[in-house]
Amino acid sequence: MALDADYLIDRRRLKRRLSFWRGVGILALLLAALAGFGRFSGFGGGDYIARHTVQGLIADDPRRHRILASVARDGNARALIVRIDSPGGTVVGGEALYRSLRAVAREKPVIAVLGSLATSAGYMAAIGADRVVARRGTVTGSIGVVMHTADISGLLEKLGIGAETIRSGPLKAMPSGYEKLSDDGREVLRELIADSHRMFLDLVAERRGLDGAGLERIADGRVLTGRQALDAGLVDAIGGETDAAAWLEAEKGIAPGLPIREVGESGRFAKLLDRAASLGERTIFSERLTLDGLVSVWHAGVR
């Protein structure tokens, strides 16, 4: 009888374990299905206006490019609203997002709605849209490129630490924090920054129709409010998403009342899964900035 009792207890424990892991498996399948539906731009059927949100620092993001490419292909997505609230990011990140938005714009109307902050690479991305709308108090502009370096050679010397670099040429691994930047190295870096800055300005000139004094006015990296940006020709109108939808209806023939659906991060479960999948990538953003080299980002000084 004791053996029978032990056998029954073991059977019940086994059943409980199986039920637990079966539940975990079903939950995982449900989460995956919800994430898939959240990414599917045509979920729910019928025509709609797609919305994609860009927040935080901008880096080259293959997943974002795939999302935007799917919007371009989706016949039910009649237009794209891209909401931008970003201080900027890497030059490559801003350029790549700009190119992705231009690819969508070749298929359907694209309008950028700027939030509290849309500067540097954030503004570079915005001009990939057919129209740019900002709030009066939006901080935008900051058209420029920067590279930071530090010289800790004096500190190392005080600590009695010697550093030696063996390089194939005098400009290899410049700048280096272990030694003072040479005049030749500084000049090469200036040329590098100037070329990237010129690329940024060329995009602004092409997309915003600015040249001469109008372009020079905003070429020094200054930030502007939405009202100042409107006067400078950097944005087209003051407003928000409602105004963007009204423009799409009035100027692009988009049917009134179409639903606006977020693409990329539409559902709570999809957001959780995406964040978990990209946790490592996001936590090493400083390394990605270093690898990119050049940064187009604005931040307010703190004293």
C-alpha positions as CSV (number, residue, x, y, z in Angstrom):
1,M,0.0,0.0,0.0
2,A,2.9,2.4,0.8
3,L,4.3,1.7,-2.7
4,D,0.9,2.5,-4.3
5,A,0.7,5.8,-2.3
6,D,4.2,6.9,-3.4
7,Y,3.4,6.0,-7.0
8,L,0.2,8.1,-6.9
9,I,2.1,11.1,-5.4
10,D,4.8,10.8,-8.1
11,R,2.2,10.7,-10.8
12,R,0.5,13.8,-9.5
13,R,3.8,15.6,-9.3
14,L,4.6,14.6,-12.9
15,K,1.2,15.8,-14.1
16,R,1.6,19.2,-12.3
17,R,5.0,19.6,-14.0
18,L,3.6,18.7,-17.4
19,S,0.7,21.1,-16.9
20,F,3.1,23.9,-15.9
21,W,5.4,23.5,-19.0
22,R,2.4,23.0,-21.3
23,G,1.1,26.3,-20.0
24,V,4.4,28.0,-20.5
25,G,4.5,26.6,-24.1
26,I,1.0,27.9,-24.9
27,L,1.8,31.3,-23.4
28,A,5.0,31.6,-25.5
29,L,3.0,30.7,-28.7
30,L,0.4,33.3,-27.8
31,L,3.0,36.0,-27.2
32,A,4.7,35.1,-30.5
33,A,1.4,35.3,-32.3
34,L,0.5,38.6,-30.8
35,A,3.9,40.0,-31.7
36,G,3.4,38.8,-35.3
37,F,0.0,40.4,-35.5
38,G,1.4,43.6,-34.0
39,R,4.1,43.8,-36.7
40,F,1.6,43.0,-39.5
41,S,0.8,46.3,-41.0
42,G,-2.5,45.2,-42.6
43,F,-3.9,43.7,-39.4
44,G,-7.6,44.4,-39.2
45,G,-8.0,44.7,-43.0
46,G,-8.9,47.7,-45.1
47,D,-7.0,50.9,-46.0
48,Y,-5.3,52.9,-43.2
49,I,-2.6,55.5,-42.6
50,A,0.6,54.0,-41.2
51,R,2.4,55.7,-38.3
52,H,6.0,55.0,-37.3
53,T,7.6,56.5,-34.3
54,V,11.3,57.4,-34.0
55,Q,12.4,58.1,-30.5
56,G,15.8,58.5,-28.7
57,L,19.2,58.2,-30.3
58,I,19.2,57.1,-34.0
59,A,21.5,54.4,-35.2
60,D,21.4,52.3,-38.4
61,D,18.6,49.9,-37.6
62,P,18.0,47.1,-40.1
63,R,14.7,46.1,-38.4
64,R,13.4,49.7,-38.9
65,H,14.3,49.6,-42.5
66,R,12.4,46.3,-43.0
67,I,9.3,47.8,-41.3
68,L,9.4,50.9,-43.6
69,A,10.0,48.7,-46.6
70,S,6.9,46.7,-45.7
71,V,4.9,49.9,-45.4
72,A,6.0,50.9,-48.9
73,R,4.8,47.5,-50.3
74,D,1.5,47.4,-48.4
75,G,-1.3,48.4,-50.7
76,N,-3.6,49.1,-47.7
77,A,-1.2,51.6,-46.3
78,R,-2.3,54.8,-48.1
79,A,0.3,57.1,-46.5
80,L,2.9,57.2,-43.7
81,I,3.2,59.6,-40.8
82,V,6.6,59.4,-39.1
83,R,6.7,60.9,-35.6
84,I,10.2,62.1,-34.6
85,D,11.3,62.9,-31.1
86,S,15.0,62.5,-31.1
87,P,18.2,64.6,-30.3
88,G,19.9,62.9,-33.2
89,G,22.4,60.0,-33.4
90,T,25.0,58.7,-35.8
91,V,25.5,60.3,-39.2
92,V,25.0,56.9,-40.8
93,G,21.9,56.3,-38.8
94,G,20.3,59.6,-39.8
95,E,21.3,59.1,-43.5
96,A,20.0,55.5,-43.6
97,L,16.6,56.5,-42.1
98,Y,16.4,59.4,-44.5
99,R,17.0,57.0,-47.4
100,S,14.3,54.6,-46.1
101,L,11.8,57.4,-45.9
102,R,12.6,58.5,-49.4
103,A,12.0,54.9,-50.6
104,V,8.5,55.0,-49.0
105,A,7.8,58.4,-50.4
106,R,8.3,57.0,-54.0
107,E,5.3,54.8,-53.4
108,K,3.0,56.9,-51.2
109,P,2.8,60.2,-49.3
110,V,5.1,60.6,-46.2
111,I,4.7,63.4,-43.7
112,A,7.0,64.0,-40.6
113,V,5.5,65.3,-37.4
114,L,8.2,66.6,-35.1
115,G,7.8,66.3,-31.3
116,S,9.6,68.1,-28.5
117,L,13.0,67.5,-30.0
118,A,14.0,66.7,-33.6
119,T,17.6,67.8,-34.1
120,S,20.7,66.8,-36.0
121,A,20.2,63.3,-37.3
122,G,16.6,63.6,-36.2
123,Y,16.1,66.5,-38.6
124,M,18.1,64.8,-41.3
125,A,15.6,61.9,-41.2
126,A,12.7,64.3,-41.1
127,I,13.5,65.9,-44.5
128,G,13.1,62.5,-46.1
129,A,9.4,63.2,-45.8
130,D,7.3,65.1,-48.4
131,R,6.2,67.5,-45.7
132,V,7.5,68.5,-42.2
133,V,5.2,69.7,-39.4
134,A,6.4,70.9,-36.0
135,R,5.0,72.4,-32.9
136,R,5.7,76.0,-32.1
137,G,7.9,74.9,-29.2
138,T,9.7,72.1,-31.0
139,V,13.5,72.3,-30.8
140,T,14.9,71.4,-34.2
141,G,17.8,72.2,-36.6
142,S,21.3,71.7,-35.2
143,I,22.5,70.9,-38.7
144,G,26.0,69.7,-38.1
145,V,28.4,66.9,-37.2
146,V,30.7,66.5,-34.3
147,M,33.5,64.1,-33.2
148,H,34.6,64.0,-29.6
149,T,38.0,62.9,-28.4
150,A,40.0,63.2,-25.2
151,D,43.7,63.5,-24.4
152,I,44.7,61.7,-21.2
153,S,48.4,61.6,-21.9
154,G,49.1,64.2,-19.3
155,L,47.2,62.3,-16.6
156,L,49.0,59.1,-17.6
157,E,52.4,60.9,-17.3
158,K,51.5,62.1,-13.7
159,L,50.6,58.6,-12.8
160,G,53.8,57.2,-14.1
161,I,52.2,55.3,-16.9
162,G,53.8,55.2,-20.3
163,A,51.9,54.5,-23.5
164,E,53.5,53.6,-26.8
165,T,51.7,53.1,-30.1
166,I,53.2,51.3,-33.1
167,R,51.4,52.3,-36.3
168,S,51.7,51.7,-40.0
169,G,51.4,55.4,-40.8
170,P,51.4,58.8,-39.0
171,L,47.6,59.2,-39.3
172,K,46.6,55.7,-38.3
173,A,44.5,55.4,-35.1
174,M,44.1,59.2,-34.9
175,P,42.7,60.5,-32.6
176,S,44.1,58.5,-29.7
177,G,43.5,59.4,-26.1
178,Y,47.0,58.2,-25.2
179,E,48.8,61.0,-27.1
180,K,48.4,64.6,-28.2
181,L,46.7,65.1,-31.5
182,S,49.2,66.2,-34.2
183,D,48.5,69.1,-36.5
184,D,48.2,66.8,-39.5
185,G,45.8,64.5,-37.6
186,R,43.7,67.5,-36.6
187,E,43.5,68.7,-40.2
188,V,42.4,65.3,-41.4
189,L,39.7,65.1,-38.8
190,R,38.5,68.6,-39.8
191,E,38.3,67.5,-43.4
192,L,36.3,64.5,-42.3
193,I,33.8,66.6,-40.3
194,A,33.6,69.1,-43.1
195,D,32.7,66.5,-45.7
196,S,30.0,65.0,-43.6
197,H,28.6,68.5,-42.8
198,R,28.6,69.2,-46.5
199,M,26.6,66.1,-47.2
200,F,24.1,67.1,-44.5
201,L,23.8,70.6,-46.0
202,D,23.4,69.2,-49.5
203,L,20.4,67.2,-48.3
204,V,18.9,70.2,-46.7
205,A,19.4,72.3,-49.8
206,E,17.9,69.7,-52.1
207,R,14.9,68.8,-49.9
208,R,14.1,72.3,-48.5
209,G,15.0,74.4,-51.6
210,L,17.5,76.5,-49.6
211,D,20.7,78.1,-51.0
212,G,22.9,81.1,-50.5
213,A,22.1,83.2,-47.5
214,G,19.1,81.0,-46.5
215,L,21.4,78.0,-46.2
216,E,24.3,79.8,-44.6
217,R,21.9,81.1,-41.9
218,I,21.3,77.6,-40.5
219,A,24.6,76.0,-41.4
220,D,26.4,76.9,-38.2
221,G,24.7,74.2,-36.1
222,R,22.2,76.4,-34.3
223,V,19.0,75.0,-32.9
224,L,15.7,76.7,-33.7
225,T,12.1,76.6,-32.3
226,G,9.4,75.4,-34.6
227,R,8.3,79.0,-35.3
228,Q,11.9,79.9,-36.2
229,A,12.3,76.8,-38.3
230,L,9.1,77.8,-40.2
231,D,10.6,81.2,-40.9
232,A,13.9,79.7,-42.0
233,G,12.2,77.2,-44.4
234,L,13.2,74.1,-42.4
235,V,9.6,73.0,-41.8
236,D,6.4,73.5,-43.8
237,A,3.8,74.2,-41.1
238,I,3.0,74.4,-37.4
239,G,0.8,71.6,-36.1
240,G,0.6,67.9,-35.1
241,E,-0.7,64.6,-36.3
242,T,-4.3,65.9,-36.8
243,D,-3.0,68.6,-39.1
244,A,-0.9,66.0,-40.9
245,A,-3.9,63.8,-41.5
246,A,-5.9,66.8,-42.8
247,W,-3.1,67.7,-45.2
248,L,-3.0,64.1,-46.5
249,E,-6.8,64.3,-47.2
250,A,-6.7,67.8,-48.7
251,E,-3.5,67.6,-50.8
252,K,-2.9,63.9,-51.4
253,G,-6.4,62.6,-51.9
254,I,-6.4,60.3,-48.9
255,A,-9.9,59.2,-47.9
256,P,-11.2,61.1,-44.8
257,G,-11.4,59.2,-41.6
258,L,-8.9,56.4,-42.3
259,P,-7.6,54.8,-39.1
260,I,-4.0,55.6,-38.1
261,R,-2.1,52.4,-37.1
262,E,1.3,52.3,-35.5
263,V,3.7,50.0,-37.3
264,G,6.8,48.5,-35.7
265,E,5.8,48.6,-32.0
266,S,2.0,48.4,-32.0
267,G,1.2,46.1,-29.1
268,R,2.2,45.8,-25.5
269,F,3.4,42.2,-25.9
270,A,5.2,43.0,-29.2
271,K,7.0,45.9,-27.4
272,L,8.1,43.6,-24.6
273,L,9.4,41.0,-27.0
274,D,11.2,43.5,-29.2
275,R,12.8,45.2,-26.2
276,A,14.0,41.8,-24.9
277,A,15.4,40.9,-28.3
278,S,17.3,44.1,-28.7
279,L,18.4,44.6,-25.1
280,G,22.0,43.8,-25.8
281,E,22.0,46.0,-28.9
282,R,20.6,49.0,-27.0
283,T,22.9,48.7,-24.0
284,I,26.0,49.0,-26.2
285,F,24.9,52.0,-28.1
286,S,27.9,53.9,-27.0
287,E,30.1,51.3,-28.7
288,R,28.0,51.7,-31.9
289,L,28.6,55.4,-31.8
290,T,32.3,54.9,-31.4
291,L,32.3,52.5,-34.4
292,D,30.4,54.9,-36.5
293,G,32.9,57.6,-35.6
294,L,30.8,60.7,-36.5
295,V,27.9,61.8,-34.5
296,S,25.1,64.2,-35.4
297,V,23.4,64.8,-32.1
298,W,22.4,67.9,-30.1
299,H,22.3,68.2,-26.3
300,A,21.8,71.2,-24.0
301,G,24.8,72.1,-21.9
302,V,24.4,71.7,-18.1
303,R,26.2,74.0,-15.7
